[in-house]
Amino acid sequence: MGDDRNGQQRSDATEVMELRRLPSAFGRSWEPSGVRRVVASAVLAALAAGAIGAAYLARETDPDATAAVLDTTDSTEPVATTEANDGNQVITALSTARTSTPVVSSTTTSLTTTTSTASTSSLTGPTTSSTSPPPVWRVIQQLDFGPAGAPVASGYTRVSPNEPGPLTLAGGGIQATDRGLPDDVRRDLVFANGPRVFSLPVEPGLYRVTLTLGDLTNPHDEMVVSVESSTIATGVTTAAGDFTTVTGEVEVSDGELSIGLNVAGGADPNWVLNAMVIEFDTQP
């Protein structure tokens, strides 16, 4: 038993001597205690590198960070201490020392959007319409224009060159003709090749005037219609056998309603007129 123990001690001593002969990267003999110191230094270096890497990763992955600084704060890190035991240095305990470790400090600025919603309050109560009531029309004249011998439409009054009826003609004479068709209102007409004005005595108020223009056998173009010296239609054109109506409203204050007809050029020099209806607004 004693020989075996002595042989084991000689083997351990031989291994220690061989290790001491190995070259050291730090300029010292390669002893077991040197190995432990190298390992401890490597562990501390790895911890520091990991902290720096974490700081860089946090800065790169935080899109809201407006400022990121790498500073150092005091922290407590484990440090190895050694003591001698039977001629060999061994690690016996871990003590603490204050070391500088990199820490990432970041400031994040967030943009806050405030949306204002407008609220509208309304008051409910009686309302008064600012619009005038619609007119209430009453027919005061229906005039059929044509020669004295032509039939007169029912309810109409004849107006001819020699029988002006209730109207007063200004601007010159007029001519009349009867085509026989299509009906008593449109079969006959009066015409002229210059401006003429028909006037009717009326009380002040709002009036509506409707004229029928056309000719069974001849076309007419570029006719102009005015009421109270205001033009209500221009460029009125009818083909042979066609008829059209022109309507205008006017306020009369001088006691006389005037209706004018004229031609503004065109192929035919004459204007034509078949009938006229005059209405008065009875709405007070």
C-alpha positions as CSV (number, residue, x, y, z in Angstrom):
1,M,0.0,0.0,0.0
2,G,2.9,2.4,0.8
3,D,4.5,1.7,-2.5
4,D,1.3,2.5,-4.4
5,R,0.9,5.9,-2.5
6,N,4.6,6.8,-3.2
7,G,4.2,5.9,-6.9
8,Q,1.1,8.1,-7.2
9,Q,2.9,11.1,-5.5
10,R,5.8,10.7,-7.9
11,S,3.4,10.7,-10.9
12,D,1.7,13.9,-9.7
13,A,5.0,15.6,-9.2
14,T,6.1,14.6,-12.7
15,E,2.9,16.1,-14.2
16,V,3.5,19.4,-12.3
17,M,7.0,19.6,-13.5
18,E,6.0,19.1,-17.1
19,L,3.3,21.7,-16.9
20,R,5.8,24.2,-15.5
21,R,8.0,23.7,-18.5
22,L,5.2,24.8,-20.9
23,P,5.6,28.4,-22.4
24,S,3.1,30.9,-21.1
25,A,1.4,33.6,-23.1
26,F,1.8,36.0,-20.2
27,G,5.5,35.5,-19.7
28,R,5.1,33.3,-16.6
29,S,5.4,29.6,-16.0
30,W,2.3,27.5,-16.9
31,E,1.1,26.6,-13.4
32,P,-2.3,25.4,-12.4
33,S,-2.9,28.7,-10.5
34,G,-2.0,30.6,-13.8
35,V,-4.6,28.6,-15.6
36,R,-7.2,29.6,-13.1
37,R,-6.3,33.3,-13.4
38,V,-6.5,33.1,-17.3
39,V,-10.0,31.5,-17.0
40,A,-11.2,34.2,-14.6
41,S,-9.9,37.0,-16.9
42,A,-11.7,35.4,-19.9
43,V,-15.0,35.2,-18.0
44,L,-14.8,38.9,-17.1
45,A,-14.0,39.9,-20.6
46,A,-16.9,37.8,-21.9
47,L,-19.3,39.5,-19.5
48,A,-18.2,43.0,-20.6
49,A,-18.5,42.1,-24.3
50,G,-22.0,40.8,-23.7
51,A,-23.1,44.0,-22.0
52,I,-21.7,46.1,-24.9
53,G,-23.4,43.9,-27.5
54,A,-26.8,44.1,-25.6
55,A,-26.4,47.9,-25.6
56,Y,-25.8,48.0,-29.4
57,L,-28.7,45.7,-30.0
58,A,-31.1,47.8,-27.9
59,R,-30.2,50.9,-29.8
60,E,-30.6,49.3,-33.2
61,T,-33.9,47.6,-32.5
62,D,-35.6,50.6,-30.8
63,P,-37.1,52.7,-33.6
64,D,-38.6,55.3,-31.2
65,A,-35.4,56.1,-29.4
66,T,-34.3,59.7,-30.2
67,A,-31.1,59.5,-28.2
68,A,-29.0,56.6,-27.0
69,V,-25.8,57.0,-25.1
70,L,-23.4,54.4,-23.8
71,D,-22.3,55.3,-20.3
72,T,-20.8,53.5,-17.4
73,T,-22.3,52.9,-14.0
74,D,-20.8,51.3,-11.0
75,S,-22.0,47.8,-10.5
76,T,-20.9,44.9,-8.4
77,E,-19.2,42.1,-10.2
78,P,-17.8,38.8,-8.7
79,V,-14.0,38.7,-8.6
80,A,-12.0,35.5,-7.8
81,T,-9.6,35.5,-4.8
82,T,-7.0,32.8,-4.1
83,E,-5.3,31.4,-1.1
84,A,-2.3,29.0,-0.7
85,N,-3.0,25.4,0.2
86,D,-0.2,22.8,0.3
87,G,2.0,24.9,-2.0
88,N,-0.8,25.2,-4.7
89,Q,-3.0,28.2,-5.3
90,V,-6.7,27.3,-5.4
91,I,-9.8,29.4,-5.7
92,T,-11.5,29.5,-2.2
93,A,-14.1,32.2,-2.4
94,L,-15.7,34.9,-4.5
95,S,-15.4,38.5,-3.3
96,T,-17.1,41.6,-4.6
97,A,-15.4,44.6,-6.1
98,R,-16.8,47.8,-7.8
99,T,-16.2,47.7,-11.5
100,S,-17.3,49.8,-14.5
101,T,-19.9,48.0,-16.7
102,P,-21.3,49.6,-20.0
103,V,-25.1,50.4,-19.7
104,V,-27.3,51.7,-22.5
105,S,-29.3,54.8,-21.5
106,S,-32.0,55.9,-24.0
107,T,-34.6,58.7,-24.1
108,T,-37.7,58.1,-26.2
109,T,-39.9,60.9,-27.5
110,S,-43.4,59.9,-28.6
111,L,-45.6,62.1,-30.7
112,T,-49.1,62.6,-29.4
113,T,-51.8,63.7,-31.7
114,T,-54.9,65.4,-30.3
115,T,-58.0,65.3,-32.4
116,S,-60.7,67.9,-31.6
117,T,-64.2,67.0,-32.5
118,A,-66.6,69.9,-33.0
119,S,-70.0,69.5,-31.6
120,T,-72.9,71.4,-33.1
121,S,-75.9,72.3,-31.0
122,S,-79.0,73.4,-32.6
123,L,-82.0,75.1,-31.2
124,T,-85.4,73.9,-32.2
125,G,-88.2,76.3,-32.4
126,P,-90.6,78.0,-34.7
127,T,-89.2,79.1,-38.0
128,T,-90.3,81.7,-40.5
129,S,-89.9,81.1,-44.2
130,S,-88.1,83.9,-45.9
131,T,-89.5,83.0,-49.3
132,S,-92.6,84.6,-50.8
133,P,-95.7,82.5,-51.3
134,P,-96.1,81.3,-54.9
135,P,-98.2,83.4,-57.2
136,V,-101.9,82.8,-57.6
137,W,-102.6,83.6,-61.3
138,R,-105.8,84.9,-62.8
139,V,-106.3,85.3,-66.5
140,I,-107.3,88.8,-67.4
141,Q,-106.8,88.7,-71.2
142,Q,-106.8,86.1,-73.9
143,L,-106.1,87.6,-77.3
144,D,-106.4,85.9,-80.7
145,F,-104.4,87.7,-83.5
146,G,-105.5,87.5,-87.1
147,P,-107.7,89.1,-89.8
148,A,-111.1,90.5,-88.9
149,G,-113.0,87.8,-90.8
150,A,-111.2,84.7,-89.3
151,P,-112.8,82.6,-86.6
152,V,-111.9,83.6,-83.1
153,A,-110.9,81.0,-80.5
154,S,-113.4,80.4,-77.7
155,G,-112.9,82.8,-74.8
156,Y,-110.5,85.0,-76.8
157,T,-110.8,88.5,-78.0
158,R,-110.0,89.4,-81.6
159,V,-106.9,91.6,-82.3
160,S,-106.5,92.6,-86.0
161,P,-104.9,95.5,-87.9
162,N,-108.2,97.3,-87.9
163,E,-109.5,96.0,-84.5
164,P,-106.8,96.4,-81.9
165,G,-109.2,95.3,-79.1
166,P,-107.9,96.4,-75.7
167,L,-104.4,96.9,-76.9
168,T,-102.6,100.0,-78.2
169,L,-100.1,99.5,-81.0
170,A,-97.0,101.6,-81.4
171,G,-94.2,101.5,-83.9
172,G,-96.1,101.1,-87.1
173,G,-98.8,99.0,-88.7
174,I,-99.2,95.2,-88.8
175,Q,-100.5,92.7,-91.3
176,A,-102.7,89.6,-90.8
177,T,-103.4,86.3,-92.5
178,D,-105.4,83.1,-92.0
179,R,-103.9,79.7,-92.9
180,G,-107.1,77.8,-92.1
181,L,-105.3,75.2,-89.9
182,P,-104.5,73.7,-87.4
183,D,-107.0,75.3,-85.0
184,D,-108.7,78.6,-84.2
185,V,-105.8,79.8,-82.0
186,R,-102.9,79.0,-84.5
187,R,-104.6,79.1,-87.9
188,D,-104.3,82.9,-88.1
189,L,-101.6,85.4,-87.2
190,V,-100.3,89.0,-87.5
191,F,-96.8,89.9,-88.6
192,A,-94.4,92.8,-89.3
193,N,-90.8,93.3,-90.3
194,G,-89.8,95.8,-87.6
195,P,-90.2,96.5,-83.9
196,R,-93.7,96.9,-82.6
197,V,-95.0,97.4,-79.1
198,F,-98.4,96.3,-77.8
199,S,-99.6,98.0,-74.6
200,L,-102.4,97.2,-72.1
201,P,-103.6,99.4,-69.2
202,V,-103.3,97.5,-65.9
203,E,-103.1,98.1,-62.2
204,P,-99.7,97.7,-60.5
205,G,-98.6,94.2,-59.6
206,L,-97.0,91.0,-60.9
207,Y,-98.0,89.8,-64.4
208,R,-97.3,86.8,-66.5
209,V,-97.4,87.0,-70.3
210,T,-97.5,83.9,-72.7
211,L,-97.1,84.4,-76.4
212,T,-97.7,81.8,-79.2
213,L,-95.6,82.2,-82.3
214,G,-95.5,80.1,-85.5
215,D,-96.8,79.7,-89.1
216,L,-98.4,76.8,-90.8
217,T,-96.7,77.5,-94.2
218,N,-93.6,79.6,-93.6
219,P,-90.5,79.4,-91.4
220,H,-89.4,82.3,-89.2
221,D,-86.2,82.9,-87.4
222,E,-84.3,85.2,-85.0
223,M,-87.4,86.6,-83.4
224,V,-87.0,88.7,-80.2
225,V,-89.7,89.1,-77.4
226,S,-89.6,91.7,-74.6
227,V,-91.8,92.6,-71.7
228,E,-91.6,96.0,-70.1
229,S,-88.5,96.8,-72.2
230,S,-86.8,93.6,-70.8
231,T,-85.9,90.9,-73.3
232,I,-87.3,87.5,-72.3
233,A,-86.5,85.5,-75.4
234,T,-84.1,85.9,-78.3
235,G,-83.3,83.8,-81.4
236,V,-86.8,82.3,-81.5
237,T,-87.0,80.2,-84.6
238,T,-89.9,78.1,-86.0
239,A,-90.0,75.9,-89.1
240,A,-93.0,75.8,-91.3
241,G,-95.9,74.2,-89.5
242,D,-94.1,74.6,-86.1
243,F,-95.3,76.7,-83.2
244,T,-93.7,77.8,-79.9
245,T,-94.7,79.6,-76.8
246,V,-92.6,82.2,-74.8
247,T,-93.5,83.1,-71.2
248,G,-92.2,85.9,-69.0
249,E,-93.1,87.4,-65.7
250,V,-92.8,91.1,-64.9
251,E,-93.6,93.6,-62.2
252,V,-95.6,96.6,-63.4
253,S,-95.7,99.8,-61.5
254,D,-96.5,102.5,-64.1
255,G,-100.1,101.3,-64.9
256,E,-99.2,100.0,-68.4
257,L,-98.0,96.5,-69.5
258,S,-96.0,96.6,-72.7
259,I,-95.0,93.7,-74.9
260,G,-92.6,94.2,-77.8
261,L,-91.7,92.0,-80.8
262,N,-88.8,92.4,-83.3
263,V,-86.4,90.4,-85.5
264,A,-82.6,90.4,-85.1
265,G,-81.6,89.4,-88.6
266,G,-82.2,85.9,-90.0
267,A,-83.4,84.6,-93.3
268,D,-87.0,85.8,-92.8
269,P,-87.5,89.5,-92.0
270,N,-90.8,89.1,-90.3
271,W,-91.9,88.2,-86.8
272,V,-95.3,86.5,-86.3
273,L,-97.8,86.3,-83.5
274,N,-100.8,84.0,-83.1
275,A,-102.1,84.6,-79.6
276,M,-101.3,86.3,-76.2
277,V,-102.5,85.3,-72.7
278,I,-102.0,87.8,-69.8
279,E,-102.3,86.7,-66.1
280,F,-102.3,88.7,-62.9
281,D,-101.0,87.5,-59.5
282,T,-103.8,87.8,-57.0
283,Q,-101.6,86.8,-54.0
284,P,-101.6,89.8,-51.6
